[in-house]
Structure formats: structure tokens, C-alpha cells
Amino acid sequence: MTRIRRGYIARRRRTKIRLFVSSFRGAHSRLTRSITQQKKRALVSAHRDRDRQKRTFRGLWVTRINAIIRENRVSYSYSRFLNNLYKRQLLLNRKILAQIAILNRNCLYTISNDIRK
């Protein structure tokens, strides 16, 4: 009986996964069963951390704005600043406010002083 060669589909699938995990250490980049587990785990972590990254950056922006505002006046806080912003209908998001706070503090001071009046 002649020898039957198997198809290439499974091999092609495994090489695709191997290319994905080629930078992992040890058996996580060599053994097929371990490779599939690590790929699933990596994709789950990437999906979860995309949301977490948004949360982290928003917290960073809030901290920066609060620090700059409190430098200006001790009694004035971040929450009052944003409340006054919304009352005046100045819709600036926290990312832009944080960039203004870092690059041009005087501009943020003038914004906060105009809002308070």
C-alpha cells in the first residue's frame, strides 16, 4: 500500500500561530499546545488592556489638571473647575486641558480665572 501524505492545512495554521508567538520565551514559542494557549491568552490580555489604557490615561489627565489648578489657588479644586466649565458651556475635554496645563500654564490660569468671574 502506498503512503498517503497528509494535507498542508493544519501545518499552515500552526505556522501562522508560530509567527504570532515567535517572540515568546521558552516552550511558549516552540510547543504547539503551549503556543495555542499563549496566543489565546495574549489576545485576551490585549483586548482587556485596551480599555484599561483609556481608564489610566483619563486618570493621568485628571491628576495633571488638578495639580496645576491647585498651584494657582489653594481653595480651587478640579471638581469646581470642571463644574464651572460645564456651566459656562466650554466643552474642552480632559486630554486637551491636560496638554494646555503642561505646555502653557498661563493659558489654563486665564481660562480658570475667566470662568470664576
Secondary structure, DSSP 8 states (H G I E B T S, - for coil): -------SHHHHHHHHHHHHTTTS-GGGGT-HHHHHHHHHHHHHHHHHHHHHHHHHHHHHHHHHHHHHHHHH-SS--HHHHHHHHHHTT----HHHHHHHHHH-HHHHHHHHHHHH-
